[in-house]
Structure formats: structure tokens, C-alpha cells
Amino acid sequence: MTERHAVARVRHELRRRLLTVKTAERLTPNMARITLTGDDLAGFVSAGYDDHVKLCLPLAGQEQPIWPAIGPDAPALPEGAVASPMRDFTPRRHDPARGELVLDFALHEAGPATEWAVAARPGSRLGVGGPRGSFVVTDDFDWYLLIGDETALPAIGRRLEELRPGVPAMVIAAVAGSEEEQTFETETALETHWVHRPLERASDPSTLLAAVAGLTLPEGDGYIWIAGENDTVKLLRKHLVEERGHNRTWIKAAGYWRKGSAGFHENHNEG
């Protein structure tokens, strides 16, 4: 029998895959959805809604990604070759029957991920590594609260799709404006709160903090997931644990980015 409210970390075989863009579309003006396919997708596993894969993003002029030499025993790159940059992304959806992997890209500040996603067309190539493992939470809580900014929306959307029918689920999400709001497919009893602030203020915690502080939490056992700008995530977690008295073991908080820091990712689940 599965322990109630169990949290498990599951390890996966680490593989590098070369995948091809099947479709590229815009969900909103600043959110691109890329569907990938290819024989290398065989055996891909993503058991957690907030899993992370490493994307190896071809630079302009590279027809396919050049993986960096990682580890002391890795072969050196060919002379003159430039390794493609790598970034962490959440698998938005994996459909093994169709042989597809869907990734959503928040197109915010300039960077290799945004540049690649904007230019991606059917036939474009992308390297995908991992996920190394999954953080799996049993779906037996009385309610769920999901908080984040644009970078958290892929995980939020996936979680809402996977939760059991009828369970109360609340979302507080910060986006640039009403044009960036998404419609989630879910059978949960969903309550969504969109808060707006310009992208240039995406690192300002005040909007999300005010929305969370004004929310009445339901009775019963609730699981809270938070992701977005690192300092904002830490402040939200502190508010929920120290001021609202929520069980700290039933919160997962992850800094997906930090202003001025490229390729940043950090979890805040201790203490």
C-alpha cells in the first residue's frame, strides 16, 4: 500500500537524444509550443510534472546541437567546434503512443532558448538529455495550490492535466497581461487567479506576494508548489510556512531563474 502523502525520488537512465521539430506554434504572444519527435525518443520517461530535461540548443549556423564535453573522460570537441548552450526545461507533455515530446518556451529576455524557439521550424534539430529523475508526489491531498510566473506555466498546466477529477486546485500565476493567460485542460475543481505585471518587472515579488497573502487556504491537507524567480520563490515559501503555518514538508519551491544569471536553477525545500 502506498503511504499517504508520499514523496518519492525516482532515478532514470541518463541518455542524450537528438530530436526533430514536428510543429512550432504560439500559444500566446510570448509562449511558444514546440512538438518534438524522432527515433531517439524511444524509452523516454518523465514521471513527474516538474521534471527537467537538459536542452542542447544549436547556435545560429549549427544544423544540429554540439554537446559540450562534460566530465574528465569525455572526448574533446573537434578543433574549431563550439559547444551548444544548455538550459533546463520542463517536459510539458510526453505521448509515447504518438512518439511526441512537447515543450513550452516562455519568450522573455534574449537568450539561447528564446532565440532557438523563435527560429524553430519543422525539421529543426534539438538535443535533449535526461531527465535524470522525477520527484513524484502521490495524488491524495485534499487540495493543491500552484504558484508561479511564465516559466512555471508548463509544469502547472501538466499538473492540472494529471490530477484526479474533482480535487480542488488553485493557481496563482503572474503574466504580462490578459493576452498571456492560458486555458488549462483539467478535470479538477479549478480556481485560477491571474495577476498582471510588465515583463520588465518580472523579478518584482510584490504582485505574487499580494495575491498569495490575500488567498484563503482551504481546510484539510494541501500541497503547494511554487516556481519562478529565485528570490520571489524564497519569499513566497517563507510567507506560507512562517506566516500561514503551512506544513513545510508539503511545499516544493524551485527557483527557475534569477535576474542577471543565465542557466540558473535551484530548489528551496529545506529548513
ABEGO torsion letter per residue (X at the ends): XBBBGBBBBBBBBBBBBBBBBABBBBABAABBBBBBBEAAABGBBBABAABBBBBBBBBBGBABBBBBBBEAABBBBBBGBBBBBBBBBBBABBBAAAGBBBBBBBBBBBEAAAAAAAABBBGBBBBBBOBABBBBBBBABABBBBBEBAAAAAAAAAAAAABBBGBBBBBBBBBABAAABBBBBBABBBBBBBBBBBAAAAABAAAAAAAAAABBBBBEBBBBBBBEBAAAAAAAAAAAAAAAGBBAAABBBBBABBBGBBGBBBBBABX
